[in-house]
């Protein structure tokens, strides 16, 4: 079987690939001080490797302090 896929990388855009980001709120208790926080993790972007005609996911995580 031939699984070759012809891709035109000129027409593939980052916003056409789902990101798949998760967000989890949490409270950080640091030395008795409580801080409202968010944790984000998942697939934030993609990287096109033209030499290999492939796309790789860019995984990342972020911790955010919620400002009140």
Biopython code that builds the backbone (N, CA, C, O; Angstrom):
import numpy as np
from Bio.PDB.StructureBuilder import StructureBuilder

atoms = [
    (1, "UNK", "N", (0.848, -1.191, 0.000)),
    (1, "UNK", "CA", (0.000, 0.000, 0.000)),
    (1, "UNK", "C", (0.886, 1.244, 0.000)),
    (1, "UNK", "O", (1.954, 1.264, 0.612)),
    (2, "UNK", "N", (0.434, 2.253, -0.680)),
    (2, "UNK", "CA", (1.165, 3.511, -0.759)),
    (2, "UNK", "C", (0.473, 4.543, 0.129)),
    (2, "UNK", "O", (-0.672, 4.921, -0.119)),
    (3, "UNK", "N", (1.184, 4.996, 1.174)),
    (3, "UNK", "CA", (0.620, 5.983, 2.098)),
    (3, "UNK", "C", (1.174, 7.380, 1.843)),
    (3, "UNK", "O", (1.091, 8.246, 2.714)),
    (4, "UNK", "N", (1.731, 7.605, 0.676)),
    (4, "UNK", "CA", (2.300, 8.903, 0.342)),
    (4, "UNK", "C", (1.195, 9.956, 0.284)),
    (4, "UNK", "O", (0.145, 9.750, -0.323)),
    (5, "UNK", "N", (1.462, 11.093, 0.935)),
    (5, "UNK", "CA", (0.522, 12.210, 0.918)),
    (5, "UNK", "C", (1.235, 13.401, 0.303)),
    (5, "UNK", "O", (2.322, 13.776, 0.742)),
    (6, "UNK", "N", (0.635, 13.985, -0.693)),
    (6, "UNK", "CA", (1.200, 15.184, -1.300)),
    (6, "UNK", "C", (0.679, 16.402, -0.555)),
    (6, "UNK", "O", (-0.523, 16.667, -0.540)),
    (7, "UNK", "N", (1.588, 17.133, 0.057)),
    (7, "UNK", "CA", (1.211, 18.306, 0.855)),
    (7, "UNK", "C", (1.705, 19.574, 0.185)),
    (7, "UNK", "O", (2.807, 19.613, -0.362)),
    (8, "UNK", "N", (0.889, 20.598, 0.233)),
    (8, "UNK", "CA", (1.282, 21.912, -0.229)),
    (8, "UNK", "C", (1.439, 22.782, 1.011)),
    (8, "UNK", "O", (0.449, 23.289, 1.539)),
    (9, "UNK", "N", (2.678, 22.961, 1.483)),
    (9, "UNK", "CA", (2.914, 23.704, 2.724)),
    (9, "UNK", "C", (2.631, 25.188, 2.577)),
    (9, "UNK", "O", (2.532, 25.898, 3.577)),
    (10, "UNK", "N", (2.497, 25.676, 1.334)),
    (10, "UNK", "CA", (2.137, 27.075, 1.145)),
    (10, "UNK", "C", (0.703, 27.350, 1.573)),
    (10, "UNK", "O", (0.350, 28.494, 1.859)),
    (11, "UNK", "N", (-0.141, 26.295, 1.622)),
    (11, "UNK", "CA", (-1.546, 26.516, 1.952)),
    (11, "UNK", "C", (-1.902, 26.072, 3.374)),
    (11, "UNK", "O", (-3.035, 26.287, 3.804)),
    (12, "UNK", "N", (-0.975, 25.459, 4.118)),
    (12, "UNK", "CA", (-1.238, 24.993, 5.481)),
    (12, "UNK", "C", (-0.882, 26.091, 6.477)),
    (12, "UNK", "O", (0.249, 26.577, 6.492)),
    (13, "UNK", "N", (-1.838, 26.480, 7.302)),
    (13, "UNK", "CA", (-1.636, 27.554, 8.281)),
    (13, "UNK", "C", (-1.775, 26.985, 9.698)),
    (13, "UNK", "O", (-2.497, 26.012, 9.912)),
    (14, "UNK", "N", (-1.076, 27.601, 10.666)),
    (14, "UNK", "CA", (-1.158, 27.160, 12.069)),
    (14, "UNK", "C", (-2.586, 27.154, 12.587)),
    (14, "UNK", "O", (-2.975, 26.246, 13.323)),
    (15, "UNK", "N", (-3.376, 28.161, 12.209)),
    (15, "UNK", "CA", (-4.738, 28.263, 12.744)),
    (15, "UNK", "C", (-5.681, 27.224, 12.151)),
    (15, "UNK", "O", (-6.835, 27.140, 12.571)),
    (16, "UNK", "N", (-5.225, 26.437, 11.195)),
    (16, "UNK", "CA", (-6.040, 25.381, 10.610)),
    (16, "UNK", "C", (-5.866, 24.044, 11.344)),
    (16, "UNK", "O", (-6.554, 23.071, 11.036)),
    (17, "UNK", "N", (-4.948, 24.001, 12.313)),
    (17, "UNK", "CA", (-4.679, 22.786, 13.084)),
    (17, "UNK", "C", (-5.134, 23.040, 14.519)),
    (17, "UNK", "O", (-4.680, 24.007, 15.131)),
    (18, "UNK", "N", (-6.012, 22.207, 15.078)),
    (18, "UNK", "CA", (-6.495, 22.429, 16.447)),
    (18, "UNK", "C", (-5.352, 22.459, 17.445)),
    (18, "UNK", "O", (-4.392, 21.697, 17.327)),
    (19, "UNK", "N", (-5.459, 23.355, 18.440)),
    (19, "UNK", "CA", (-4.382, 23.509, 19.412)),
    (19, "UNK", "C", (-4.449, 22.489, 20.545)),
    (19, "UNK", "O", (-3.420, 21.913, 20.900)),
    (20, "UNK", "N", (-5.602, 22.251, 21.111)),
    (20, "UNK", "CA", (-5.706, 21.281, 22.195)),
    (20, "UNK", "C", (-5.033, 21.738, 23.474)),
    (20, "UNK", "O", (-4.143, 21.058, 23.986)),
    (21, "UNK", "N", (-5.449, 22.887, 23.996)),
    (21, "UNK", "CA", (-4.868, 23.452, 25.217)),
    (21, "UNK", "C", (-5.833, 23.236, 26.379)),
    (21, "UNK", "O", (-7.033, 23.482, 26.258)),
    (22, "UNK", "N", (-5.293, 22.770, 27.507)),
    (22, "UNK", "CA", (-6.100, 22.580, 28.709)),
    (22, "UNK", "C", (-5.775, 23.672, 29.716)),
    (22, "UNK", "O", (-4.635, 24.125, 29.810)),
    (23, "UNK", "N", (-6.797, 24.093, 30.474)),
    (23, "UNK", "CA", (-6.626, 25.127, 31.502)),
    (23, "UNK", "C", (-7.166, 24.580, 32.817)),
    (23, "UNK", "O", (-8.280, 24.060, 32.874)),
    (24, "UNK", "N", (-6.360, 24.704, 33.881)),
    (24, "UNK", "CA", (-6.770, 24.230, 35.200)),
    (24, "UNK", "C", (-6.521, 25.349, 36.214)),
    (24, "UNK", "O", (-5.371, 25.727, 36.440)),
    (25, "UNK", "N", (-7.588, 25.888, 36.831)),
    (25, "UNK", "CA", (-7.385, 26.878, 37.890)),
    (25, "UNK", "C", (-6.956, 26.178, 39.180)),
    (25, "UNK", "O", (-7.379, 25.056, 39.460)),
    (26, "UNK", "N", (-6.106, 26.858, 39.962)),
    (26, "UNK", "CA", (-5.692, 26.316, 41.258)),
    (26, "UNK", "C", (-5.309, 27.462, 42.184)),
    (26, "UNK", "O", (-5.113, 28.592, 41.737)),
    (27, "UNK", "N", (-5.204, 27.170, 43.453)),
    (27, "UNK", "CA", (-4.789, 28.154, 44.459)),
    (27, "UNK", "C", (-3.421, 27.725, 44.985)),
    (27, "UNK", "O", (-3.254, 26.609, 45.477)),
    (28, "UNK", "N", (-2.448, 28.625, 44.875)),
    (28, "UNK", "CA", (-1.091, 28.362, 45.348)),
    (28, "UNK", "C", (-0.959, 28.967, 46.744)),
    (28, "UNK", "O", (-1.070, 30.181, 46.915)),
    (29, "UNK", "N", (-0.725, 28.131, 47.720)),
    (29, "UNK", "CA", (-0.524, 28.577, 49.097)),
    (29, "UNK", "C", (0.975, 28.683, 49.325)),
    (29, "UNK", "O", (1.642, 27.680, 49.579)),
    (30, "UNK", "N", (1.507, 29.905, 49.234)),
    (30, "UNK", "CA", (2.946, 30.143, 49.354)),
    (30, "UNK", "C", (3.229, 30.904, 50.641)),
    (30, "UNK", "O", (2.908, 32.087, 50.758)),
    (31, "UNK", "N", (3.823, 30.225, 51.592)),
    (31, "UNK", "CA", (4.170, 30.805, 52.889)),
    (31, "UNK", "C", (2.959, 31.475, 53.549)),
    (31, "UNK", "O", (3.073, 32.561, 54.117)),
    (32, "UNK", "N", (1.814, 30.821, 53.465)),
    (32, "UNK", "CA", (0.592, 31.331, 54.081)),
    (32, "UNK", "C", (-0.175, 32.333, 53.246)),
    (32, "UNK", "O", (-1.285, 32.716, 53.616)),
    (33, "UNK", "N", (0.383, 32.767, 52.131)),
    (33, "UNK", "CA", (-0.309, 33.690, 51.214)),
    (33, "UNK", "C", (-0.928, 32.877, 50.084)),
    (33, "UNK", "O", (-0.250, 32.075, 49.442)),
    (34, "UNK", "N", (-2.223, 33.088, 49.844)),
    (34, "UNK", "CA", (-2.930, 32.342, 48.798)),
    (34, "UNK", "C", (-3.014, 33.173, 47.519)),
    (34, "UNK", "O", (-3.387, 34.346, 47.540)),
    (35, "UNK", "N", (-2.659, 32.535, 46.411)),
    (35, "UNK", "CA", (-2.660, 33.195, 45.103)),
    (35, "UNK", "C", (-3.519, 32.384, 44.146)),
    (35, "UNK", "O", (-3.326, 31.176, 44.007)),
    (36, "UNK", "N", (-4.474, 33.049, 43.482)),
    (36, "UNK", "CA", (-5.272, 32.400, 42.440)),
    (36, "UNK", "C", (-4.413, 32.272, 41.183)),
    (36, "UNK", "O", (-3.834, 33.249, 40.709)),
    (37, "UNK", "N", (-4.342, 31.049, 40.652)),
    (37, "UNK", "CA", (-3.471, 30.772, 39.526)),
    (37, "UNK", "C", (-4.218, 29.953, 38.464)),
    (37, "UNK", "O", (-5.265, 29.365, 38.732)),
    (38, "UNK", "N", (-3.659, 29.934, 37.271)),
    (38, "UNK", "CA", (-4.114, 29.055, 36.190)),
    (38, "UNK", "C", (-2.909, 28.292, 35.660)),
    (38, "UNK", "O", (-1.809, 28.837, 35.566)),
    (39, "UNK", "N", (-3.125, 27.030, 35.315)),
    (39, "UNK", "CA", (-2.112, 26.222, 34.656)),
    (39, "UNK", "C", (-2.638, 25.871, 33.269)),
    (39, "UNK", "O", (-3.752, 25.367, 33.130)),
    (40, "UNK", "N", (-1.832, 26.141, 32.242)),
    (40, "UNK", "CA", (-2.166, 25.802, 30.869)),
    (40, "UNK", "C", (-1.141, 24.781, 30.365)),
    (40, "UNK", "O", (0.048, 24.887, 30.664)),
    (41, "UNK", "N", (-1.602, 23.817, 29.619)),
    (41, "UNK", "CA", (-0.688, 22.839, 29.043)),
    (41, "UNK", "C", (-1.282, 22.210, 27.806)),
    (41, "UNK", "O", (-2.500, 22.077, 27.686)),
    (42, "UNK", "N", (-0.412, 21.822, 26.880)),
    (42, "UNK", "CA", (-0.890, 21.127, 25.693)),
    (42, "UNK", "C", (-0.159, 21.516, 24.440)),
    (42, "UNK", "O", (1.004, 21.918, 24.467)),
    (43, "UNK", "N", (-0.873, 21.388, 23.330)),
    (43, "UNK", "CA", (-0.329, 21.663, 22.005)),
    (43, "UNK", "C", (-0.572, 23.134, 21.670)),
    (43, "UNK", "O", (-1.699, 23.519, 21.360)),
    (44, "UNK", "N", (0.472, 23.954, 21.731)),
    (44, "UNK", "CA", (0.322, 25.390, 21.525)),
    (44, "UNK", "C", (0.532, 25.806, 20.079)),
    (44, "UNK", "O", (0.035, 26.850, 19.657)),
    (45, "UNK", "N", (1.250, 25.017, 19.328)),
    (45, "UNK", "CA", (1.552, 25.405, 17.956)),
    (45, "UNK", "C", (2.030, 24.172, 17.190)),
    (45, "UNK", "O", (2.056, 23.059, 17.715)),
    (46, "UNK", "N", (2.400, 24.404, 15.953)),
    (46, "UNK", "CA", (2.993, 23.343, 15.137)),
    (46, "UNK", "C", (4.230, 23.887, 14.445)),
    (46, "UNK", "O", (4.367, 25.091, 14.229)),
    (47, "UNK", "N", (5.115, 22.982, 14.109)),
    (47, "UNK", "CA", (6.330, 23.349, 13.388)),
    (47, "UNK", "C", (6.360, 22.529, 12.101)),
    (47, "UNK", "O", (6.254, 21.303, 12.139)),
    (48, "UNK", "N", (6.503, 23.203, 10.972)),
    (48, "UNK", "CA", (6.581, 22.526, 9.677)),
    (48, "UNK", "C", (8.049, 22.253, 9.363)),
    (48, "UNK", "O", (8.880, 23.160, 9.392)),
    (49, "UNK", "N", (8.355, 20.997, 9.064)),
    (49, "UNK", "CA", (9.698, 20.609, 8.654)),
    (49, "UNK", "C", (9.616, 20.293, 7.157)),
    (49, "UNK", "O", (9.263, 19.184, 6.756)),
    (50, "UNK", "N", (9.945, 21.282, 6.360)),
    (50, "UNK", "CA", (9.753, 21.161, 4.911)),
    (50, "UNK", "C", (10.633, 20.079, 4.299)),
    (50, "UNK", "O", (10.216, 19.405, 3.357)),
    (51, "UNK", "N", (11.865, 19.902, 4.830)),
    (51, "UNK", "CA", (12.770, 18.899, 4.266)),
    (51, "UNK", "C", (12.186, 17.494, 4.376)),
    (51, "UNK", "O", (12.441, 16.645, 3.523)),
    (52, "UNK", "N", (11.402, 17.250, 5.428)),
    (52, "UNK", "CA", (10.819, 15.934, 5.675)),
    (52, "UNK", "C", (9.335, 15.870, 5.296)),
    (52, "UNK", "O", (8.707, 14.819, 5.420)),
    (53, "UNK", "N", (8.779, 16.989, 4.837)),
    (53, "UNK", "CA", (7.352, 17.095, 4.521)),
    (53, "UNK", "C", (6.506, 16.613, 5.690)),
    (53, "UNK", "O", (5.594, 15.801, 5.532)),
    (54, "UNK", "N", (6.838, 17.145, 6.884)),
    (54, "UNK", "CA", (6.110, 16.719, 8.085)),
    (54, "UNK", "C", (5.756, 17.913, 8.961)),
    (54, "UNK", "O", (6.281, 19.014, 8.793)),
    (55, "UNK", "N", (4.857, 17.663, 9.893)),
    (55, "UNK", "CA", (4.423, 18.673, 10.859)),
    (55, "UNK", "C", (4.620, 18.083, 12.246)),
    (55, "UNK", "O", (4.219, 16.946, 12.499)),
    (56, "UNK", "N", (5.246, 18.858, 13.168)),
    (56, "UNK", "CA", (5.460, 18.413, 14.546)),
    (56, "UNK", "C", (4.658, 19.291, 15.500)),
    (56, "UNK", "O", (4.532, 20.493, 15.265)),
    (57, "UNK", "N", (4.113, 18.716, 16.573)),
    (57, "UNK", "CA", (3.439, 19.534, 17.574)),
    (57, "UNK", "C", (4.462, 20.273, 18.442)),
    (57, "UNK", "O", (5.554, 19.767, 18.702)),
    (58, "UNK", "N", (4.096, 21.458, 18.876)),
    (58, "UNK", "CA", (4.901, 22.218, 19.822)),
    (58, "UNK", "C", (4.186, 22.151, 21.166)),
    (58, "UNK", "O", (3.145, 22.783, 21.344)),
    (59, "UNK", "N", (4.726, 21.399, 22.102)),
    (59, "UNK", "CA", (4.129, 21.240, 23.427)),
    (59, "UNK", "C", (4.687, 22.299, 24.366)),
    (59, "UNK", "O", (5.858, 22.667, 24.279)),
    (60, "UNK", "N", (3.841, 22.781, 25.262)),
    (60, "UNK", "CA", (4.262, 23.842, 26.178)),
    (60, "UNK", "C", (3.382, 23.829, 27.411)),
    (60, "UNK", "O", (2.295, 23.252, 27.397)),
    (61, "UNK", "N", (3.849, 24.466, 28.481)),
    (61, "UNK", "CA", (3.022, 24.688, 29.659)),
    (61, "UNK", "C", (3.305, 26.092, 30.178)),
    (61, "UNK", "O", (4.398, 26.632, 30.003)),
    (62, "UNK", "N", (2.289, 26.671, 30.822)),
    (62, "UNK", "CA", (2.376, 28.041, 31.343)),
    (62, "UNK", "C", (1.661, 28.082, 32.690)),
    (62, "UNK", "O", (0.604, 27.474, 32.860)),
    (63, "UNK", "N", (2.246, 28.806, 33.646)),
    (63, "UNK", "CA", (1.578, 29.087, 34.915)),
    (63, "UNK", "C", (1.314, 30.583, 34.958)),
    (63, "UNK", "O", (2.226, 31.386, 34.760)),
    (64, "UNK", "N", (0.059, 30.959, 35.218)),
    (64, "UNK", "CA", (-0.361, 32.356, 35.205)),
    (64, "UNK", "C", (-0.943, 32.742, 36.552)),
    (64, "UNK", "O", (-1.781, 32.029, 37.104)),
    (65, "UNK", "N", (-0.497, 33.874, 37.079)),
    (65, "UNK", "CA", (-1.111, 34.429, 38.297)),
    (65, "UNK", "C", (-2.276, 35.304, 37.879)),
    (65, "UNK", "O", (-2.131, 36.181, 37.027)),
    (66, "UNK", "N", (-3.451, 35.059, 38.489)),
    (66, "UNK", "CA", (-4.636, 35.835, 38.156)),
    (66, "UNK", "C", (-4.599, 37.134, 38.946)),
    (66, "UNK", "O", (-4.595, 37.122, 40.177)),
    (67, "UNK", "N", (-4.571, 38.249, 38.236)),
    (67, "UNK", "CA", (-4.550, 39.578, 38.866)),
    (67, "UNK", "C", (-5.968, 39.996, 39.212)),
    (67, "UNK", "O", (-6.862, 39.925, 38.369)),
    (68, "UNK", "N", (-6.173, 40.424, 40.425)),
    (68, "UNK", "CA", (-7.511, 40.866, 40.851)),
    (68, "UNK", "C", (-7.601, 42.358, 40.878)),
    (68, "UNK", "O", (-8.651, 42.907, 41.212)),
]
sb = StructureBuilder()
sb.init_structure("model")
sb.init_model(0)
sb.init_chain("A")
sb.init_seg("    ")
for serial, (resi, resn, name, xyz) in enumerate(atoms, 1):
    if name == "N":
        sb.init_residue(resn, " ", resi, " ")
    sb.init_atom(name, np.array(xyz, "f"), 0.0, 1.0, " ", f" {name:<3s}", serial, name[0])
structure = sb.get_structure()
